[in-house]
């Protein structure tokens, strides 16, 4: 029994020693906290990390509010005065100015130039990008113009008697009702709806299906035309 107790005690001591080696030891000198770890089978130690406590942090606030001195000295007033971490975070959230600032700093790091020179390089890249973009946005402009024109034309083709008569004569050839049934614009619309309803209904259903397909493509991260256009623009700029 004594032998087994002694063996158990030695095992616990070894576990405690191993834990101390893994966790290391902390020492505090002034405002700096240093964590060290002993190297096994030696008397040497290595510094894992050290942290410094800023005594000025508490003086930057009064009653839970920032002081004037702290705000005027350290409050960033533009993206160029922000830290890298904040710029990266804002750029990931699609902040346009943060994305520009991130690119400018990347130019500085790659070309080994100062900030003002990197801004000039960025402006050249931006100008070239806008020149190429004029062609890639043509499909979007055509789609926008088509939607506006179709929406504007659909109103008189449904409710205006002269436009309805012209459209019926050239494209529909439906029997014209009695004059008393076309006294108001609502009666005109009731008659024109006989052939406008299938067209408008089918177009609405088609657009709905296209929107549903686009949303599913977005869920899968697919943007065929946008990705292709951005890739081509990037290649031409480079």
Residue pairs with C-beta under 8 A, 6 or more apart in sequence:
20 38
21 37
21 38
21 40
22 37
23 37
24 35
24 36
24 37
24 38
24 48
25 35
25 36
25 37
25 38
26 33
26 34
26 35
26 36
27 33
27 34
27 36
28 34
31 52
31 53
31 54
31 55
32 50
32 51
32 52
32 53
33 50
33 51
33 52
33 53
34 47
34 49
34 50
35 47
35 48
35 49
35 50
36 45
36 46
36 47
36 48
37 45
37 46
37 48
38 44
38 45
39 45
39 46
59 67
60 66
60 67
60 69
60 70
61 67
61 70
76 82
76 86
79 87
79 90
79 97
79 98
79 100
79 101
80 101
80 115
82 90
82 101
84 105
87 98
87 101
87 102
87 105
88 102
90 97
90 98
91 98
91 99
91 101
91 102
100 122
103 122
103 125
104 115
104 118
104 119
104 122
105 118
107 113
107 118
107 121
107 122
108 114
108 115
108 118
111 117
111 118
111 121
113 121
125 237
128 236
128 237
129 233
129 237
132 232
132 233
132 236
132 237
133 233
136 229
136 232
136 233
139 225
154 196
154 200
156 163
157 163
157 164
157 167
157 192
157 196
158 164
158 188
158 189
158 192
158 193
158 196
159 185
159 186
159 188
159 189
159 192
160 185
160 188
161 182
161 185
161 188
164 188
164 191
164 192
165 176
167 192
168 174
168 176
168 192
168 195
172 195
174 194
174 195
177 191
181 187
181 191
182 188
182 191
217 223
217 224
